[in-house]
Amino acid sequence: QVQLAESGGGLVQAGGSLRLSCATSGRTASWYAMGWFRQAPGKEREFVAAITWRSGVTYYADSVKGRFTISRDSAKTTVYLQMSSLKSEDTAVYYCAPVAIATMTPVQNFGSWGQGTQVTVSS
């Protein structure tokens, strides 16, 4: 069973930085890629970034390209999201999940979402 635990969120001023972590356990290594999604109040969950476990190829939503960097550790159990030049529109709960690269959506029936980590950017 897949377990995902996000951390690292907080309150930051616009222009600031945060680093999110996603600790994984279970069969996540069998997935091709892991990534981050976010959900702002009143909005649908949206794709943010993804990274392939094996080769480290990265993908980003246009809205975060050049500001966010996704990475993984060498043990391939933790995924990070370094966020810089944060904007108020980045305020959301951030979640990690295995990603279907063809569609940039969560892999169907991957298991349960973690609790997410709140990122609040004040302007």
N, C-alpha and C positions, 0 to 999 in steps of 0.2 A: 504494500500500500504506500502511495506517495504521501510524503509529509512536506509541507512548505512553511517556512517561518520567516516573515519579513521583519526587518528592523532598520533603524537609522533615521526615521522621519523626525520631523520637528517643525518649529516655527523659525523662519528665517526672513530677513529683509530682502526685498527685490535686489537682484544683482549678486546675492550671496550664493553659497554652495552647500550641498549636502551629499553624503554618500550613503546609499541604501545597500543593505545586504539581504540575500535570500539564502537561507540554509536549507538544503534539501536532504531528504533521506528516502529510502525505498528504491523503487525502480526507475528513478529519474534518469539514471545513466543510459537507459534504453531509449530515451527520447533523442531525437536528432538535434533539437535546439531548445533552449530555455529563453525566457524573455520576461519583460515587464509590461504590465498593463496599468492603467489608472482610471479612476472613476471620480469625477467631480460631482458635487451635489446637483441632482436633477438631470444628470447626463448619463449616457450609456458608457459602459466600460470601453476604453479605447487602447489600441496598441501603442506602445512607446518605443521599445527596442527589443532586439533578440540577438542571440549569439549561438552559433553551433558548438556543441560540446567538443567535437573532435578537432576541428580545424580552426575554431575561433573566428569564423567569418561573422561580421556584424551587420545588423540592419536597423534602421532608425525611421521613426515617423518624421515627416518633413518639419513638423512643429518643434522638434527637439534636436534636429540635426545640427551639429556644430557646437551644441551646448552640453549635451549629455554623452557619456561614454559608458558602454556596457562592457563588462569583463567577467572572467571566471577564474577560479583558482586552479592550480595544477592538479589537484585531486579531483576536480570536476564535481565538487559537491556544493560549492557556493557560487552564487552569481551576484555581481555588484552592479550598481548604477551610480556613477559619479555624475552629479548634476551641478552645473555651473551656470552663471548668468541667469539665475532663476527669475521668473516673471510671475505676476499674480495669477495668470492663467494656468500655471503649473500646479496650483493648489488642487489637491485631490488625495484620495487614498490610493496608494500604490500597491500592486499585487504582482507576484511572480507566478509563472506557470509554464509548462511546456508549450512550445509554439509550433503550429503547422506553418512552415515557411511559405508554402504556396499561397496561403491566404492571409498570413499574419494574424491568425486568430488562435485562441487556445485549442490545443489538441482535444478532440471530442472525448468525453468520458475519461479524462485523465485522473479524476479523483475529486478531492475537495479543495477549494480555495483556502489559502491561509487567512489569517485575520487582517492582513494588510498593514500598512504603516502610513500614518497621516503626514502629509507634507502641506504646510501652510506658508504661503509667501505673502508677506505684508508689503504693501506699496507705500 
